[in-house]
C-alpha cells in the first residue's frame, strides 16, 4: 500500500525541511508556510531567471526507498534531509507519467509535473551525494532519482500514515522530465 511516511516544511529557503505531524496543502499554492509555496516560481535560481513563470514545483515528493539505496552506498539520509515535503513509501514515483494525480489523505490532490533536477546543494549536504542520486540507464540516458515535483489541485491536511491513491492520466502517457 502506498503511504505518506513523513511530511516536512520550512519557511526559509533551506536545503532540508523540518518534520511536522501534519501539513496543510493549499490548492494552487503548495504547502502552507513553506518557502516554495506560490503561484509563480519560488526557487531562487528560477526567480532570478524569470519570476513570472508558473510554479511547477509547489511540492516535492521523494520515495523512502531511495534512502535505503543511499545507505547501501554509505550515505546517511533521513526523511526531510533532501528538502522534500512528502516522503512516500510503496509508490514508484519516478515511474509515474507526468499528469498523474496523487490523492494524499482524505482531500488533498497533487498533480505530478516532473522530476526534481538535483543541484550542487546536494553535495554541500554530503560530499558525493549528487552522483549517488544520478544514474544512467542501459542506453546511457541520465536517470534523476531525487524525487518528483507537483502542483496542488485540491487542498487538505496530510500527515504521516496517510494513504496515497494514484490516478494515472489518459494515454498516451508522457514521461517525466525535469521541471
Secondary structure, DSSP 4 states (H G I P E B T S, - for coil): --EEEEEEE-SS--SS-EEESEEEEETTTEETT-TT-SSB--SHHHHHHHTTSB-S-SEEEEETHHHHHHHHTT----TTTT--SEEEES--GGGSPTT-EEEETTTEEEEEEEE----THHHHHSTTHHHHTEEE-TT--EEE-S-EEEEEEE-EEEETT-BEEEEPPSSSP----B-
